[in-house]
Amino acid sequence: PLPPQDDQGLTKDELTTRASEVSSSDSKQADFLNSVAESFEKADANQDGKVTFKEAMEFKKSQQTSSSQTDA
Protein backbone atom coordinates (compact mmCIF):
# COMPACT_ATOMS: atom_id res chain seq x y z
CA PRO A 1 0.00 0.00 0.00
CA LEU A 2 1.09 3.56 -0.63
CA PRO A 3 1.84 5.73 2.39
CA PRO A 4 -0.59 8.53 3.20
CA GLN A 5 0.41 11.93 1.90
CA ASP A 6 0.63 13.45 5.38
CA ASP A 7 2.06 10.52 7.30
CA GLN A 8 2.08 11.81 10.86
CA GLY A 9 2.44 8.30 12.23
CA LEU A 10 0.32 6.28 14.62
CA THR A 11 0.63 5.78 18.35
CA LYS A 12 0.69 2.30 19.83
CA ASP A 13 -3.01 2.61 20.75
CA GLU A 14 -3.89 3.83 17.25
CA LEU A 15 -2.04 0.87 15.71
CA THR A 16 -3.96 -1.56 17.92
CA THR A 17 -7.27 0.13 17.08
CA ARG A 18 -6.51 0.10 13.34
CA ALA A 19 -5.58 -3.59 13.54
CA SER A 20 -8.90 -4.50 15.11
CA GLU A 21 -10.76 -2.37 12.54
CA VAL A 22 -9.23 -4.24 9.59
CA SER A 23 -9.05 -7.71 11.14
CA SER A 24 -12.29 -8.90 9.56
CA SER A 25 -11.36 -7.73 6.07
CA ASP A 26 -7.55 -8.04 5.98
CA SER A 27 -6.04 -10.44 8.50
CA LYS A 28 -2.50 -10.03 7.13
CA GLN A 29 -2.59 -6.28 7.63
CA ALA A 30 -4.10 -6.75 11.08
CA ASP A 31 -1.32 -9.19 12.02
CA PHE A 32 1.29 -6.74 10.75
CA LEU A 33 -0.21 -3.81 12.66
CA ASN A 34 -0.37 -5.91 15.81
CA SER A 35 3.27 -6.96 15.41
CA VAL A 36 4.31 -3.31 15.03
CA ALA A 37 2.31 -2.40 18.15
CA GLU A 38 3.86 -5.29 20.09
CA SER A 39 7.37 -4.15 19.13
CA PHE A 40 6.52 -0.46 19.20
CA GLU A 41 9.81 0.71 20.73
CA LYS A 42 11.81 -1.06 18.00
CA ALA A 43 9.53 0.16 15.21
CA ASP A 44 9.54 3.78 16.41
CA ALA A 45 12.98 4.50 14.97
CA ASN A 46 13.11 8.19 15.92
CA GLN A 47 11.45 7.62 19.32
CA ASP A 48 8.81 10.31 18.77
CA GLY A 49 5.98 8.18 20.13
CA LYS A 50 4.52 7.44 16.70
CA VAL A 51 5.32 4.93 13.98
CA THR A 52 5.14 6.31 10.45
CA PHE A 53 4.50 4.24 7.35
CA LYS A 54 8.22 4.42 6.53
CA GLU A 55 9.21 3.25 10.03
CA ALA A 56 6.69 0.40 9.80
CA MET A 57 8.13 -0.72 6.45
CA GLU A 58 11.68 -0.57 7.83
CA PHE A 59 10.55 -2.59 10.85
CA LYS A 60 8.90 -5.16 8.57
CA LYS A 61 12.09 -5.43 6.51
CA SER A 62 14.20 -5.91 9.64
CA GLN A 63 11.84 -8.62 10.89
CA GLN A 64 12.07 -10.51 7.59
CA THR A 65 15.85 -10.23 7.62
CA SER A 66 16.21 -11.41 11.20
CA SER A 67 13.82 -14.32 10.74
CA SER A 68 15.60 -15.49 7.58
CA GLN A 69 18.94 -15.40 9.42
CA THR A 70 17.62 -17.56 12.25
CA ASP A 71 16.26 -20.13 9.79
CA ALA A 72 19.73 -20.84 8.39
Disulfide bonds with the S-S distance in Angstrom:
none
